[in-house]
Amino acid sequence: MNLKRNIRSIQPKLKMDVLSPDDIAKIHEAALEIMEDVGVRFPSEKALNILEQAGAQIDRSRMIAKIPSTVVMDAIDKAPAHYTLAGRDMSNDLALDGKHCYLSTDGCGIEVYDLETGIKRSSSKKDIEDSALITDYQDCIAFYWGPMVSAQDVPAEVRPLHELEAAFTHTTKHIQPETIITEPIAKYAIEMGAAIVGGIQELRRHPIFSVMQCSTDPLGQDKGSLEASLVSAEAGVPTGFMPMPMSCATAPATLAGNLVITTVDSLSPLVLIQIAHPGAPVFFAAAPTAMDLRTGGYTGGGPEDHLMAIAFNQICAFYNIPLSMGAYATGAKEPDWQAAVDNSFAGLMPVLSHTALLTGVGLLYGSQILSYQQMIMDCEIYDIIKKLAEGIEVNEETLAVDVIKRVGVGGNFLAEKHTRKHMHNIWQPVVFDRTPYDAWEAGGKKGAYSKATAKAKWILANHKPTPLESALQKELKRIIRAAEKELIR
Protein backbone atom coordinates (compact mmCIF):
# COMPACT_ATOMS: atom_id res chain seq x y z
CA MET A 1 0.00 0.00 0.00
CA ASN A 2 1.72 3.17 -1.20
CA LEU A 3 0.41 5.88 1.12
CA LYS A 4 1.64 9.08 -0.52
CA ARG A 5 2.02 11.98 1.91
CA ASN A 6 3.34 15.47 1.30
CA ILE A 7 6.31 16.76 3.29
CA ARG A 8 5.38 19.30 5.94
CA SER A 9 8.08 21.90 6.32
CA ILE A 10 7.93 24.86 8.68
CA GLN A 11 7.92 28.43 7.42
CA PRO A 12 8.35 30.17 10.77
CA LYS A 13 6.98 33.66 11.36
CA LEU A 14 8.38 33.99 14.86
CA LYS A 15 12.10 34.78 15.15
CA MET A 16 14.43 34.62 18.12
CA ASP A 17 17.98 35.97 18.29
CA VAL A 18 20.52 35.77 21.11
CA LEU A 19 23.44 37.60 19.46
CA SER A 20 23.65 41.23 18.40
CA PRO A 21 25.24 42.14 15.04
CA ASP A 22 28.28 43.28 17.01
CA ASP A 23 28.45 39.89 18.78
CA ILE A 24 28.39 38.09 15.44
CA ALA A 25 31.13 40.32 14.04
CA LYS A 26 33.33 39.60 17.08
CA ILE A 27 32.89 35.82 16.74
CA HIS A 28 33.59 36.05 13.01
CA GLU A 29 36.77 38.07 13.57
CA ALA A 30 37.90 35.68 16.31
CA ALA A 31 37.37 32.68 13.98
CA LEU A 32 39.38 34.36 11.21
CA GLU A 33 42.16 35.13 13.67
CA ILE A 34 42.30 31.52 14.87
CA MET A 35 42.38 30.14 11.30
CA GLU A 36 45.14 32.53 10.30
CA ASP A 37 47.31 32.51 13.44
CA VAL A 38 46.76 29.02 14.93
CA GLY A 39 45.51 27.08 11.94
CA VAL A 40 43.49 23.92 11.48
CA ARG A 41 44.73 20.35 11.18
CA PHE A 42 44.09 18.86 7.73
CA PRO A 43 45.63 15.35 7.85
CA SER A 44 45.48 14.92 4.07
CA GLU A 45 48.25 15.73 1.60
CA LYS A 46 45.59 16.30 -1.04
CA ALA A 47 43.85 18.90 1.13
CA LEU A 48 47.11 20.56 2.17
CA ASN A 49 48.21 20.89 -1.46
CA ILE A 50 44.93 22.57 -2.39
CA LEU A 51 45.16 24.99 0.53
CA GLU A 52 48.83 25.76 -0.12
CA GLN A 53 48.16 26.66 -3.75
CA ALA A 54 45.47 29.08 -2.53
CA GLY A 55 47.91 30.88 -0.22
CA ALA A 56 47.66 29.01 3.09
CA GLN A 57 50.80 28.55 5.19
CA ILE A 58 51.39 24.81 5.61
CA ASP A 59 53.21 22.99 8.41
CA ARG A 60 53.51 19.51 6.92
CA SER A 61 55.11 17.98 10.00
CA ARG A 62 51.95 18.77 11.96
CA MET A 63 49.62 18.80 8.93
CA ILE A 64 48.30 22.22 9.95
CA ALA A 65 47.14 24.90 7.52
CA LYS A 66 47.06 28.56 8.52
CA ILE A 67 44.50 30.12 6.20
CA PRO A 68 44.59 33.87 5.52
CA SER A 69 41.31 35.68 6.13
CA THR A 70 41.26 36.89 2.52
CA VAL A 71 41.31 33.29 1.33
CA VAL A 72 38.51 32.39 3.74
CA MET A 73 36.25 35.23 2.67
CA ASP A 74 36.92 34.67 -1.03
CA ALA A 75 35.91 31.02 -0.64
CA ILE A 76 32.73 31.93 1.22
CA ASP A 77 31.74 34.29 -1.57
CA LYS A 78 31.87 31.38 -4.03
CA ALA A 79 29.49 29.16 -2.03
CA PRO A 80 25.85 29.12 -3.18
CA ALA A 81 23.33 30.51 -0.71
CA HIS A 82 20.40 28.54 -2.13
CA TYR A 83 20.02 25.17 -3.83
CA THR A 84 17.86 22.03 -3.71
CA LEU A 85 18.28 18.71 -1.92
CA ALA A 86 16.50 16.28 -4.22
CA GLY A 87 14.42 13.25 -3.40
CA ARG A 88 14.19 10.07 -5.42
CA ASP A 89 10.61 11.22 -5.92
CA MET A 90 10.90 14.82 -7.12
CA SER A 91 7.84 15.81 -5.06
CA ASN A 92 10.11 15.31 -2.05
CA ASP A 93 12.68 17.90 -3.21
CA LEU A 94 13.74 20.33 -0.46
CA ALA A 95 14.39 23.95 -1.40
CA LEU A 96 17.14 25.43 0.77
CA ASP A 97 15.90 28.97 0.18
CA GLY A 98 16.21 30.55 3.61
CA LYS A 99 12.45 30.31 4.18
CA HIS A 100 11.85 26.69 5.18
CA CYS A 101 12.88 24.46 8.09
CA TYR A 102 13.09 20.73 7.41
CA LEU A 103 13.24 17.90 9.95
CA SER A 104 15.26 14.70 9.56
CA THR A 105 15.91 11.53 11.48
CA ASP A 106 18.88 11.29 13.82
CA GLY A 107 21.98 9.10 13.34
CA CYS A 108 24.08 7.08 13.74
CA GLY A 109 23.12 4.81 16.63
CA ILE A 110 24.43 1.36 17.42
CA GLU A 111 21.54 -0.18 19.36
CA VAL A 112 17.76 -0.54 19.03
CA TYR A 113 14.86 -1.02 21.38
CA ASP A 114 13.19 -3.89 19.55
CA LEU A 115 9.66 -2.90 18.54
CA GLU A 116 8.21 -6.31 19.42
CA THR A 117 10.09 -7.21 22.60
CA GLY A 118 11.21 -3.81 23.90
CA ILE A 119 14.63 -5.35 24.61
CA LYS A 120 17.77 -3.41 23.67
CA ARG A 121 19.84 -5.13 20.98
CA SER A 122 22.53 -4.40 18.37
CA SER A 123 21.36 -2.68 15.21
CA SER A 124 21.17 -4.30 11.77
CA LYS A 125 20.56 -3.43 8.12
CA LYS A 126 16.89 -4.35 8.63
CA ASP A 127 16.61 -1.53 11.17
CA ILE A 128 17.80 0.92 8.52
CA GLU A 129 15.16 -0.41 6.15
CA ASP A 130 12.43 -0.11 8.80
CA SER A 131 13.45 3.35 10.00
CA ALA A 132 13.65 4.55 6.38
CA LEU A 133 10.18 3.13 5.78
CA ILE A 134 8.75 5.07 8.73
CA THR A 135 10.60 8.15 7.46
CA ASP A 136 8.98 7.72 4.05
CA TYR A 137 5.53 7.62 5.65
CA GLN A 138 5.86 10.38 8.24
CA ASP A 139 5.16 13.65 6.44
CA CYS A 140 6.91 15.78 9.06
CA ILE A 141 10.23 14.00 8.37
CA ALA A 142 11.66 15.65 5.26
CA PHE A 143 14.83 13.60 4.78
CA TYR A 144 16.64 10.54 6.09
CA TRP A 145 19.83 11.43 7.94
CA GLY A 146 22.28 9.02 9.41
CA PRO A 147 21.78 6.21 8.74
CA MET A 148 19.75 6.08 11.92
CA VAL A 149 21.73 3.07 13.09
CA SER A 150 24.73 1.06 11.97
CA ALA A 151 24.25 -2.07 9.84
CA GLN A 152 26.38 -4.24 12.08
CA ASP A 153 25.44 -7.47 10.28
CA VAL A 154 27.37 -6.58 7.10
CA PRO A 155 31.15 -6.22 6.54
CA ALA A 156 32.52 -3.01 8.05
CA GLU A 157 34.61 -2.23 4.96
CA VAL A 158 31.48 -1.70 2.81
CA ARG A 159 28.92 -1.03 5.53
CA PRO A 160 28.17 2.56 4.39
CA LEU A 161 27.17 1.27 0.94
CA HIS A 162 24.81 -1.33 2.41
CA GLU A 163 23.33 1.39 4.59
CA LEU A 164 22.88 3.68 1.59
CA GLU A 165 21.24 0.88 -0.40
CA ALA A 166 18.81 0.16 2.45
CA ALA A 167 17.82 3.83 2.59
CA PHE A 168 17.54 4.27 -1.19
CA THR A 169 15.21 1.29 -1.48
CA HIS A 170 12.94 2.14 1.46
CA THR A 171 12.33 5.87 1.10
CA THR A 172 11.87 8.25 -1.81
CA LYS A 173 13.04 11.19 0.31
CA HIS A 174 16.45 12.83 0.28
CA ILE A 175 19.19 10.89 2.10
CA GLN A 176 22.10 12.43 3.99
CA PRO A 177 24.59 9.80 5.23
CA GLU A 178 27.29 10.62 7.74
CA THR A 179 29.22 7.41 7.07
CA ILE A 180 30.72 8.21 3.64
CA ILE A 181 34.11 8.85 5.18
CA THR A 182 36.69 7.49 2.73
CA GLU A 183 37.49 8.38 -0.85
CA PRO A 184 36.80 4.87 -2.24
CA ILE A 185 33.43 4.62 -0.47
CA ALA A 186 32.52 8.09 -1.75
CA LYS A 187 33.24 7.05 -5.33
CA TYR A 188 31.01 3.99 -5.01
CA ALA A 189 28.27 6.07 -3.36
CA ILE A 190 28.41 8.52 -6.26
CA GLU A 191 28.12 5.59 -8.66
CA MET A 192 25.02 4.35 -6.80
CA GLY A 193 23.36 7.75 -6.84
CA ALA A 194 24.17 8.28 -10.52
CA ALA A 195 22.72 4.86 -11.40
CA ILE A 196 19.41 5.75 -9.76
CA VAL A 197 18.93 9.15 -11.39
CA GLY A 198 20.34 8.29 -14.81
CA GLY A 199 23.93 9.45 -14.89
CA ILE A 200 26.50 11.70 -13.23
CA GLN A 201 25.24 14.88 -14.90
CA GLU A 202 21.70 14.17 -13.76
CA LEU A 203 23.01 13.56 -10.22
CA ARG A 204 24.59 17.02 -10.34
CA ARG A 205 21.22 18.50 -11.32
CA HIS A 206 19.23 16.28 -9.00
CA PRO A 207 21.37 15.29 -5.97
CA ILE A 208 19.28 12.62 -4.25
CA PHE A 209 21.80 12.39 -1.43
CA SER A 210 24.19 14.74 0.32
CA VAL A 211 27.13 14.03 2.60
CA MET A 212 27.55 14.98 6.23
CA GLN A 213 30.95 14.72 7.87
CA CYS A 214 32.12 15.23 11.44
CA SER A 215 35.03 17.42 12.47
CA THR A 216 37.63 16.36 15.02
CA ASP A 217 37.28 19.22 17.49
CA PRO A 218 39.04 21.35 18.39
CA LEU A 219 40.56 22.80 15.22
CA GLY A 220 40.87 19.57 13.30
CA GLN A 221 39.47 17.52 10.46
CA ASP A 222 39.59 13.86 9.42
CA LYS A 223 41.57 12.67 6.39
CA GLY A 224 38.96 10.29 5.05
CA SER A 225 36.11 12.74 5.52
CA LEU A 226 38.00 15.52 3.73
CA GLU A 227 38.87 13.36 0.75
CA ALA A 228 35.39 11.85 0.54
CA SER A 229 33.86 15.32 0.55
CA LEU A 230 36.16 16.47 -2.24
CA VAL A 231 34.90 13.54 -4.33
CA SER A 232 31.31 14.44 -3.50
CA ALA A 233 31.77 18.12 -4.26
CA GLU A 234 33.35 17.34 -7.62
CA ALA A 235 30.17 15.40 -8.51
CA GLY A 236 27.92 18.23 -7.33
CA VAL A 237 26.70 16.33 -4.27
CA PRO A 238 26.17 18.78 -1.38
CA THR A 239 28.49 18.35 1.57
CA GLY A 240 28.90 19.79 5.05
CA PHE A 241 30.88 19.24 8.24
CA MET A 242 29.41 18.97 11.72
CA PRO A 243 31.61 19.96 14.65
CA MET A 244 30.37 18.90 18.08
CA PRO A 245 32.61 20.91 20.44
CA MET A 246 31.91 20.34 24.12
CA SER A 247 32.46 23.25 26.47
CA CYS A 248 35.01 22.41 29.18
CA ALA A 249 36.49 19.62 27.04
CA THR A 250 36.95 20.24 23.31
CA ALA A 251 35.90 23.89 23.56
CA PRO A 252 36.29 26.69 26.10
CA ALA A 253 33.87 26.74 29.02
CA THR A 254 32.32 29.96 27.74
CA LEU A 255 29.61 29.71 25.10
CA ALA A 256 31.21 32.46 23.03
CA GLY A 257 34.47 30.51 22.98
CA ASN A 258 32.60 27.36 21.98
CA LEU A 259 31.01 29.28 19.10
CA VAL A 260 34.46 30.32 17.86
CA ILE A 261 35.53 26.64 17.74
CA THR A 262 32.22 25.70 16.09
CA THR A 263 32.68 28.40 13.45
CA VAL A 264 36.28 27.43 12.66
CA ASP A 265 35.57 23.71 12.47
CA SER A 266 32.47 24.22 10.28
CA LEU A 267 34.00 26.86 8.04
CA SER A 268 37.52 25.58 7.38
CA PRO A 269 36.60 22.42 5.41
CA LEU A 270 34.04 24.35 3.38
CA VAL A 271 36.77 26.81 2.46
CA LEU A 272 38.81 23.84 1.19
CA ILE A 273 35.90 22.61 -0.91
CA GLN A 274 35.25 26.02 -2.47
CA ILE A 275 38.91 26.40 -3.36
CA ALA A 276 38.92 22.98 -5.04
CA HIS A 277 35.45 23.18 -6.63
CA PRO A 278 34.17 26.78 -6.73
CA GLY A 279 30.39 26.99 -6.49
CA ALA A 280 29.94 23.45 -5.14
CA PRO A 281 26.86 23.21 -2.91
CA VAL A 282 27.92 23.22 0.73
CA PHE A 283 26.23 23.67 4.08
CA PHE A 284 27.24 24.41 7.62
CA ALA A 285 26.43 21.93 10.35
CA ALA A 286 26.89 21.96 14.09
CA ALA A 287 25.90 20.37 17.37
CA PRO A 288 27.76 22.37 20.03
CA THR A 289 27.12 21.33 23.60
CA ALA A 290 28.51 21.52 27.13
CA MET A 291 30.11 18.72 29.11
CA ASP A 292 28.14 17.17 31.93
CA LEU A 293 30.31 18.24 34.84
CA ARG A 294 29.34 15.23 36.94
CA THR A 295 30.03 12.49 34.39
CA GLY A 296 32.17 14.13 31.70
CA GLY A 297 29.60 12.97 29.16
CA TYR A 298 27.51 14.53 26.42
CA THR A 299 24.56 16.47 27.86
CA GLY A 300 22.07 16.27 24.97
CA GLY A 301 19.47 18.92 25.63
CA GLY A 302 20.97 21.35 28.15
CA PRO A 303 20.12 25.06 28.00
CA GLU A 304 23.58 25.80 26.59
CA ASP A 305 22.74 23.65 23.56
CA HIS A 306 19.63 25.71 22.85
CA LEU A 307 21.40 29.05 23.15
CA MET A 308 24.23 27.95 20.89
CA ALA A 309 21.80 26.53 18.35
CA ILE A 310 20.19 29.94 17.91
CA ALA A 311 23.51 31.75 17.99
CA PHE A 312 25.20 29.60 15.37
CA ASN A 313 22.24 29.94 13.05
CA GLN A 314 22.70 33.70 13.24
CA ILE A 315 26.38 33.23 12.40
CA CYS A 316 25.48 31.08 9.37
CA ALA A 317 22.98 33.69 8.22
CA PHE A 318 25.86 36.18 8.36
CA TYR A 319 27.79 33.94 5.93
CA ASN A 320 24.62 33.31 3.87
CA ILE A 321 25.11 29.54 3.77
CA PRO A 322 22.46 26.97 4.83
CA LEU A 323 22.78 25.31 8.25
CA SER A 324 22.03 21.82 9.51
CA MET A 325 21.71 21.93 13.28
CA GLY A 326 21.65 19.01 15.70
CA ALA A 327 18.32 19.32 17.46
CA TYR A 328 16.67 16.28 18.99
CA ALA A 329 19.61 14.43 20.58
CA THR A 330 18.17 13.76 24.03
CA GLY A 331 20.32 12.21 26.70
CA ALA A 332 17.36 10.20 28.03
CA LYS A 333 17.72 6.41 28.05
CA GLU A 334 14.10 5.70 27.13
CA PRO A 335 11.10 7.55 25.63
CA ASP A 336 10.13 9.31 28.84
CA TRP A 337 9.45 12.74 30.36
CA GLN A 338 13.11 13.76 30.01
CA ALA A 339 13.15 12.83 26.32
CA ALA A 340 10.03 14.92 25.72
CA VAL A 341 11.41 17.97 27.55
CA ASP A 342 14.85 17.71 25.90
CA ASN A 343 13.46 17.34 22.41
CA SER A 344 10.76 19.97 22.79
CA PHE A 345 13.24 22.72 23.61
CA ALA A 346 15.95 21.34 21.32
CA GLY A 347 13.52 21.25 18.40
CA LEU A 348 11.94 24.62 19.08
CA MET A 349 15.07 26.74 19.30
CA PRO A 350 16.53 26.00 15.83
CA VAL A 351 13.11 26.59 14.28
CA LEU A 352 12.76 29.95 16.01
CA SER A 353 16.15 30.89 14.59
CA HIS A 354 15.07 29.68 11.10
CA THR A 355 17.58 26.84 10.74
CA ALA A 356 17.24 25.13 7.35
CA LEU A 357 17.87 21.50 8.39
CA LEU A 358 17.10 19.99 11.79
CA THR A 359 18.53 16.64 12.88
CA GLY A 360 16.78 14.58 14.04
CA VAL A 361 14.11 12.29 15.45
CA GLY A 362 14.15 8.85 16.98
CA LEU A 363 17.39 8.30 18.92
CA LEU A 364 18.00 8.20 22.66
CA TYR A 365 21.01 8.31 25.00
CA GLY A 366 22.89 10.95 23.04
CA SER A 367 22.07 9.47 19.60
CA GLN A 368 23.04 5.91 20.47
CA ILE A 369 19.77 3.94 20.76
CA LEU A 370 16.98 3.84 18.15
CA SER A 371 13.42 3.80 19.43
CA TYR A 372 10.67 3.50 16.84
CA GLN A 373 8.23 4.88 19.40
CA GLN A 374 10.48 7.90 19.89
CA MET A 375 10.41 8.51 16.14
CA ILE A 376 6.62 8.81 16.27
CA MET A 377 6.58 10.91 19.44
CA ASP A 378 9.28 13.25 18.15
CA CYS A 379 7.06 13.90 15.12
CA GLU A 380 4.30 14.90 17.53
CA ILE A 381 6.69 17.37 19.15
CA TYR A 382 7.56 18.76 15.70
CA ASP A 383 3.87 19.26 14.97
CA ILE A 384 3.49 21.36 18.10
CA ILE A 385 6.62 23.35 17.24
CA LYS A 386 5.25 23.94 13.74
CA LYS A 387 2.05 25.37 15.17
CA LEU A 388 3.93 27.63 17.57
CA ALA A 389 6.33 28.89 14.91
CA GLU A 390 3.50 29.86 12.58
CA GLY A 391 2.41 32.54 15.04
CA ILE A 392 -0.99 34.23 14.84
CA GLU A 393 -2.42 35.62 11.62
CA VAL A 394 -4.43 38.79 12.14
CA ASN A 395 -6.66 40.07 9.33
CA GLU A 396 -10.33 40.80 8.67
CA GLU A 397 -11.16 37.12 8.22
CA THR A 398 -9.38 35.91 11.36
CA LEU A 399 -10.65 38.74 13.57
CA ALA A 400 -14.14 37.38 12.84
CA VAL A 401 -15.93 40.55 13.95
CA ASP A 402 -19.05 39.81 11.86
CA VAL A 403 -19.25 36.29 13.27
CA ILE A 404 -18.89 37.52 16.84
CA LYS A 405 -21.66 40.08 16.25
CA ARG A 406 -23.94 37.43 14.78
CA VAL A 407 -23.43 34.92 17.62
CA GLY A 408 -23.64 37.64 20.25
CA VAL A 409 -23.63 37.43 24.02
CA GLY A 410 -23.92 33.93 25.45
CA GLY A 411 -23.96 32.24 22.03
CA ASN A 412 -21.96 29.34 20.62
CA PHE A 413 -19.67 29.28 17.61
CA LEU A 414 -19.68 25.53 16.93
CA ALA A 415 -22.31 25.57 14.19
CA GLU A 416 -20.95 28.62 12.39
CA LYS A 417 -19.67 28.33 8.79
CA HIS A 418 -16.63 30.31 9.89
CA THR A 419 -15.84 27.60 12.46
CA ARG A 420 -16.16 24.82 9.88
CA LYS A 421 -13.84 26.76 7.60
CA HIS A 422 -11.08 27.31 10.17
CA MET A 423 -11.42 24.46 12.65
CA HIS A 424 -8.92 22.33 10.70
CA ASN A 425 -6.24 24.81 11.82
CA ILE A 426 -6.67 23.75 15.45
CA TRP A 427 -3.82 21.40 16.35
CA GLN A 428 -4.85 17.80 16.92
CA PRO A 429 -2.64 15.10 18.47
CA VAL A 430 -1.76 11.75 16.96
CA VAL A 431 -0.38 9.99 20.03
CA PHE A 432 -1.01 12.38 22.91
CA ASP A 433 -3.82 11.07 25.10
CA ARG A 434 -6.79 13.38 25.66
CA THR A 435 -9.45 10.79 26.43
CA PRO A 436 -11.66 11.17 29.55
CA TYR A 437 -10.14 9.55 32.62
CA ASP A 438 -12.72 6.75 32.79
CA ALA A 439 -12.16 5.86 29.13
CA TRP A 440 -8.40 5.92 29.62
CA GLU A 441 -8.67 3.67 32.66
CA ALA A 442 -11.08 1.28 30.93
CA GLY A 443 -8.79 1.09 27.92
CA GLY A 444 -5.90 -0.21 30.00
CA LYS A 445 -4.35 3.17 30.87
CA LYS A 446 -2.60 3.38 27.50
CA GLY A 447 -0.91 6.66 26.69
CA ALA A 448 1.43 8.11 24.10
CA TYR A 449 3.96 5.26 24.21
CA SER A 450 1.32 2.62 23.50
CA LYS A 451 -0.18 4.67 20.68
CA ALA A 452 3.26 5.30 19.20
CA THR A 453 4.02 1.56 19.33
CA ALA A 454 0.81 0.76 17.49
CA LYS A 455 1.45 3.53 14.95
CA ALA A 456 4.97 2.31 14.17
CA LYS A 457 3.78 -1.28 13.75
CA TRP A 458 0.95 -0.14 11.46
CA ILE A 459 3.33 1.83 9.23
CA LEU A 460 5.76 -1.07 8.90
CA ALA A 461 2.92 -3.45 8.05
CA ASN A 462 1.08 -1.21 5.59
CA HIS A 463 3.29 1.42 3.98
CA LYS A 464 5.08 0.53 0.75
CA PRO A 465 7.27 3.28 -0.74
CA THR A 466 7.57 3.70 -4.48
CA PRO A 467 9.98 0.87 -5.31
CA LEU A 468 13.19 1.13 -7.24
CA GLU A 469 12.99 -0.64 -10.57
CA SER A 470 14.24 -4.20 -10.39
CA ALA A 471 17.13 -3.41 -12.73
CA LEU A 472 18.25 -0.55 -10.47
CA GLN A 473 18.09 -2.76 -7.39
CA LYS A 474 20.32 -5.27 -9.17
CA GLU A 475 22.69 -2.47 -10.20
CA LEU A 476 23.07 -1.25 -6.60
CA LYS A 477 23.88 -4.78 -5.51
CA ARG A 478 26.41 -5.09 -8.34
CA ILE A 479 28.14 -1.90 -7.20
CA ILE A 480 28.30 -3.19 -3.63
CA ARG A 481 29.79 -6.49 -4.82
CA ALA A 482 32.43 -4.57 -6.76
CA ALA A 483 33.24 -2.55 -3.64
CA GLU A 484 33.47 -5.72 -1.56
CA LYS A 485 35.90 -7.23 -4.06
CA GLU A 486 38.12 -4.14 -3.91
CA LEU A 487 37.91 -3.16 -0.25
CA ILE A 488 37.53 -6.37 1.76
CA ARG A 489 40.93 -7.96 2.35
Rosetta blueprint (number, residue, H / E / L):
1 M L
2 N L
3 L L
4 K L
5 R L
6 N L
7 I L
8 R L
9 S L
10 I E
11 Q L
12 P L
13 K L
14 L L
15 K L
16 M L
17 D L
18 V L
19 L L
20 S L
21 P H
22 D H
23 D H
24 I H
25 A H
26 K H
27 I H
28 H H
29 E H
30 A H
31 A H
32 L H
33 E H
34 I H
35 M H
36 E H
37 D H
38 V L
39 G L
40 V E
41 R E
42 F L
43 P L
44 S L
45 E H
46 K H
47 A H
48 L H
49 N H
50 I H
51 L H
52 E H
53 Q H
54 A L
55 G L
56 A L
57 Q E
58 I E
59 D E
60 R L
61 S L
62 R L
63 M L
64 I E
65 A E
66 K E
67 I L
68 P L
69 S H
70 T H
71 V H
72 V H
73 M H
74 D H
75 A H
76 I H
77 D H
78 K H
79 A L
80 P L
81 A L
82 H L
83 Y E
84 T E
85 L E
86 A L
87 G L
88 R L
89 D L
90 M H
91 S H
92 N H
93 D L
94 L E
95 A E
96 L E
97 D L
98 G L
99 K L
100 H L
101 C E
102 Y E
103 L E
104 S E
105 T E
106 D L
107 G L
108 C L
109 G E
110 I L
111 E E
112 V E
113 Y E
114 D L
115 L L
116 E L
117 T L
118 G L
119 I L
120 K E
121 R E
122 S E
123 S L
124 S L
125 K H
126 K H
127 D H
128 I H
129 E H
130 D H
131 S H
132 A H
133 L H
134 I H
135 T H
136 D H
137 Y H
138 Q L
139 D L
140 C L
141 I E
142 A E
143 F E
144 Y E
145 W E
146 G E
147 P L
148 M L
149 V E
150 S L
151 A L
152 Q L
153 D L
154 V L
155 P L
156 A H
157 E H
158 V H
159 R H
160 P H
161 L H
162 H H
163 E H
164 L H
165 E H
166 A H
167 A H
168 F H
169 T H
170 H H
171 T L
172 T L
173 K L
174 H E
175 I E
176 Q E
177 P E
178 E L
179 T L
180 I L
181 I L
182 T L
183 E H
184 P H
185 I H
186 A H
187 K H
188 Y H
189 A H
190 I H
191 E H
192 M H
193 G H
194 A H
195 A H
196 I H
197 V H
198 G L
199 G L
200 I H
201 Q H
202 E H
203 L H
204 R H
205 R H
206 H L
207 P L
208 I L
209 F E
210 S L
211 V E
212 M E
213 Q E
214 C E
215 S L
216 T L
217 D L
218 P L
219 L L
220 G E
221 Q L
222 D L
223 K H
224 G H
225 S H
226 L H
227 E H
228 A H
229 S H
230 L H
231 V H
232 S H
233 A H
234 E H
235 A L
236 G L
237 V L
238 P L
239 T E
240 G E
241 F E
242 M E
243 P L
244 M L
245 P L
246 M E
247 S E
248 C L
249 A L
250 T L
251 A E
252 P L
253 A L
254 T L
255 L H
256 A H
257 G H
258 N H
259 L H
260 V H
261 I H
262 T H
263 T H
264 V H
265 D H
266 S H
267 L H
268 S H
269 P H
270 L H
271 V H
272 L H
273 I H
274 Q H
275 I H
276 A H
277 H L
278 P L
279 G L
280 A L
281 P L
282 V E
283 F E
284 F E
285 A E
286 A E
287 A L
288 P L
289 T E
290 A E
291 M E
292 D L
293 L L
294 R L
295 T L
296 G L
297 G L
298 Y E
299 T L
300 G L
301 G L
302 G L
303 P H
304 E H
305 D H
306 H H
307 L H
308 M H
309 A H
310 I H
311 A H
312 F H
313 N H
314 Q H
315 I H
316 C H
317 A H
318 F H
319 Y H
320 N L
321 I L
322 P L
323 L E
324 S E
325 M E
326 G E
327 A L
328 Y L
329 A L
330 T L
331 G L
332 A L
333 K L
334 E L
335 P L
336 D L
337 W H
338 Q H
339 A H
340 A H
341 V H
342 D H
343 N H
344 S H
345 F H
346 A H
347 G H
348 L H
349 M H
350 P H
351 V H
352 L H
353 S L
354 H L
355 T L
356 A L
357 L E
358 L E
359 T E
360 G E
361 V E
362 G L
363 L E
364 L E
365 Y L
366 G L
367 S L
368 Q L
369 I E
370 L E
371 S E
372 Y H
373 Q H
374 Q H
375 M H
376 I H
377 M H
378 D H
379 C H
380 E H
381 I H
382 Y H
383 D H
384 I H
385 I H
386 K H
387 K H
388 L H
389 A H
390 E H
391 G L
392 I L
393 E L
394 V L
395 N L
396 E H
397 E H
398 T H
399 L H
400 A L
401 V H
402 D H
403 V H
404 I H
405 K H
406 R H
407 V H
408 G L
409 V L
410 G L
411 G L
412 N L
413 F L
414 L L
415 A L
416 E L
417 K H
418 H H
419 T H
420 R H
421 K H
422 H H
423 M H
424 H H
425 N H
426 I L
427 W L
428 Q L
429 P L
430 V L
431 V L
432 F L
433 D L
434 R L
435 T L
436 P L
437 Y H
438 D H
439 A H
440 W H
441 E H
442 A H
443 G L
444 G L
445 K L
446 K L
447 G L
448 A H
449 Y H
450 S H
451 K H
452 A H
453 T H
454 A H
455 K H
456 A H
457 K H
458 W H
459 I H
460 L H
461 A H
462 N H
463 H L
464 K L
465 P L
466 T L
467 P L
468 L L
469 E L
470 S H
471 A H
472 L H
473 Q H
474 K H
475 E H
476 L H
477 K H
478 R H
479 I H
480 I H
481 R H
482 A H
483 A H
484 E H
485 K H
486 E H
487 L H
488 I L
489 R L
